[in-house]
């Protein structure tokens, strides 16, 4: 299997990316690329890896979905008592990585994380399918389960407890990631990829090219 990895090479034949090509605002540029991914039928283009750090300084990563893009931030939702929630409470910094492989593109972001308002979390929770709403009550996310039957039984209990509207659990809601660094990566031939980095400063954003 290792030989297969070594012998597999993809030559990225994609248009170039230069500092002068990108929007001066990184979130606007991100939305442009996200729109390209949607238009190209990339599977789950709003999926990204959110990385946090535990109490020992070890990184942790998992895939979540961005549910809103604001003027200066991204919003995703989860269980506040999950591993990621506990880590974010202790260290409210995170990284986001989007990979749109068919387009040979990647976006990396680093920044601070804050909880969204209860009203905003309530509004999004109401938009979710009933089954997903009940799942938020049934799953004590990241806790050890004896077996799957426990989870399914909790879901049935929640369904019986809330026959009409399902309220949002207080331990479930949104986080807003506000990046201070955003990097665009575009695959190019001979591994001479284009990397453009935005760094926040007092005057807005500094845009620089990085070596691949």
Residue pairs with C-beta under 8 A, 6 or more apart in sequence:
10 187
11 189
11 190
12 104
12 187
12 188
12 189
12 193
13 189
14 103
14 104
14 186
14 187
14 188
15 186
16 186
16 188
16 194
17 184
17 186
17 194
17 196
18 194
18 196
18 209
19 196
19 207
19 208
19 209
22 29
22 184
22 196
22 207
23 29
23 32
24 204
24 205
24 207
25 205
26 179
26 182
26 198
26 205
27 69
27 70
27 71
27 72
27 73
27 179
27 182
29 182
29 184
29 198
30 69
30 98
30 107
30 109
30 182
31 69
33 100
33 103
33 105
33 107
33 184
34 45
34 46
34 69
34 98
36 100
36 103
36 105
37 45
37 100
37 103
37 105
38 45
40 100
40 102
40 103
42 100
42 101
42 102
42 103
44 65
45 98
45 100
46 65
46 66
46 67
47 63
47 64
47 65
47 66
47 98
48 63
48 64
48 65
48 66
48 96
48 97
48 98
49 61
49 62
49 63
49 64
49 96
49 97
49 99
50 61
50 62
50 63
50 64
50 76
50 84
50 94
50 95
50 96
50 177
51 59
51 60
51 61
51 94
51 95
51 96
51 97
52 59
52 60
52 61
52 84
52 87
52 88
52 91
52 93
52 94
53 59
53 60
53 87
53 91
53 93
54 60
54 83
54 87
55 87
55 90
60 83
60 84
60 87
62 84
64 76
64 77
64 78
65 76
66 74
66 75
66 76
66 96
67 75
67 76
67 77
67 124
67 174
68 74
68 75
68 124
68 174
69 75
70 176
72 178
73 111
73 176
73 177
73 178
73 179
74 96
74 109
74 176
74 177
74 179
75 116
75 120
75 174
75 175
75 176
75 177
76 174
76 175
76 177
77 121
77 124
77 125
77 172
77 173
77 174
77 175
78 84
78 85
78 141
78 172
78 175
79 85
79 136
79 139
79 140
79 141
79 142
79 171
79 172
80 89
80 115
80 171
80 172
80 173
81 140
81 141
81 142
81 171
82 141
82 142
83 141
83 142
88 94
88 113
88 175
92 112
92 113
92 114
93 110
93 111
93 112
93 113
94 110
94 111
94 112
94 113
94 177
95 108
95 109
95 110
96 107
96 108
96 109
96 110
96 177
96 179
97 106
97 107
97 108
97 109
98 106
98 107
98 108
99 105
99 106
100 106
104 186
104 187
105 184
105 185
105 186
105 187
106 184
106 185
107 182
107 183
107 184
107 185
108 181
108 182
108 183
108 185
109 177
109 179
109 181
109 182
109 183
110 179
110 180
110 181
111 177
111 178
111 179
111 180
111 181
112 177
112 178
112 180
113 175
113 176
113 177
113 178
114 175
114 176
114 178
115 173
115 174
115 175
115 176
116 173
116 174
116 175
116 176
118 173
120 174
121 168
121 172
121 173
121 174
122 168
124 174
125 133
125 136
125 168
125 172
125 173
126 168
130 166
133 166
133 168
134 155
134 158
134 159
134 162
134 166
135 155
136 168
136 169
136 172
137 154
137 155
137 158
137 161
137 162
137 166
137 169
138 151
138 152
138 154
138 155
138 157
138 158
139 151
139 154
145 151
158 166
179 200
180 199
180 200
181 197
181 198
181 199
181 200
182 197
182 198
183 195
183 196
183 197
183 198
183 210
184 194
184 195
184 196
184 197
185 193
185 194
185 195
186 193
186 194
186 195
187 193
188 194
188 212
191 212
192 212
193 212
194 209
194 212
195 209
195 210
195 211
195 212
196 207
196 208
196 209
196 210
197 207
197 208
197 209
197 210
198 205
198 206
198 207
199 205
199 206
199 208
